[in-house]
Amino acid sequence: MWIRNRYTGPGGGLYTGPGGGLYTGPGGGAYTGPGGGLYTGPGGGLYTGPGGGLYTGPGGGLYTGPGGGLYTGPGGGLYTGPGGGLYTGPDSSPYMSNIPPLDIFIKELEKRNLHDYANIIKTHLQ
């Protein structure tokens, strides 16, 4: 899990340095190895099992209920307020998720013919 908000500063979801959501090193949101956002195994952002970024059940990246990656309420991946995945400011309790960066996640969803999920995210990014 790493910060998945839309903040570009240090520690933010769009930060490319260590601790940032776009970091390509171990544990980063754009990392392809174990635990990374582009990892397809357990715990990875492209994992389809429980807790994975492509999981539709509770705690998954494609879950629309509370705490899910596609939840629009407080604490959800598509929430724009503090603690949400689309929040753009610094946050002492930022949204954490194992999904890859959203632009990459959308492409991965489309590759898997999961266009409905990709469209939900695109709608909220506009």
N, C-alpha and C positions, 0 to 999 in steps of 0.2 A: 504494500500500500504506500502511496506517496501522494503528495498534494496535487489535486486535479482541478484547482480553480483557474480563473483566467487572469491572475495577477502575474505581471512580468518581472517584478523585482525579486531580489534574493529570497529563496524559499518558496516562490510562487509556482503555480502549475505551469506557467509558460516560461519559466526560467530554465536556461540551459546548463547552468553550473550545478555542482554537487548539491543534492537536496532539492533540486528543482524537478518539476514534472516533465521537462523535455530533456533531462539529462540522459545521455546514452551509455553511461557507465553502469556498473553493477547496481541493481536495485532501482534504477531510474525508470521513468515513464516511457522512455524510448529505447530501453535496453531489451535485447533479444534473448538474453540468458535467463536462467531460473529466477523467478520473482519479478521479472521485468514486464513492462507493458506490452511488449511484442512477443512474449513467451507463450507457447501453446500448451504447456504442461500445467499441472496443478499449481494454483496460485497466480498464474499468469493472466495478463490482460486479454489474451486470445484463447483462454481455456473455456471449454463449454460445460464443464462440470460445476458442482456447487461452489459458490464463491468466485467463480471465474468471470471475466469481463463479458463473456458471451452467454452467461447463464441467465435464464429468465425467472428463476425462483428468487425467494428472499435472499438479499445480500448480493445478488448478481448485478452485473453491469447493465443488463437489459430488463431489470425488474422495475415496474412502474409504481410499486407501493413504497411506503415509508422506508427511507434509507437506501433505496435503489438508485441505480445510475440514471434511470429515466424518470425519477420522481421529481415533480415540480414544486413540492412543498418544502418547508424548512428542513435543511439537512440533506436534501436530495441533489442528485447530479445536475438537474436542470433548474435548480433554484438560483435566483439572481442575488439574493441577500447574503449577508455574512453567514459563513458556514456552508454555503451552496457551491456547487460545481461551476456555476457561471458568474460567481462574484469576482469583480475585477480589482478590488482593493486589498491592502494588507489585512491579514486576518489572524487573530491569536488562536483560533480554533478552526483552521481551514478544512474544507471538504477533502477527504481522503478516499482514494479508490485505486483499484488495480487496472482500470481500463487504460488503453494507450491514449496519447494525446488525441483530442476529438477529431481533428482533420484526418489523422491516420485511421482512427476507429471507424469513421464514416466510410472510408475506402475499403476497409476490411469487411464491414457489414455488407457493402454492395458486392464485393467479390463472392460473398457467401449467399447472395440473393436474399439478403435480409433488408430489403429496400424500405419496408415500413418503419423499421427501427432507425435506419439512416435518415429517413425523412423527418421523423420526430425530432432528432437532434438538429438537423438543418433548420427546421422551423424555429427552434429556440435560439439559434445562433444569429438569426437575422435581426 
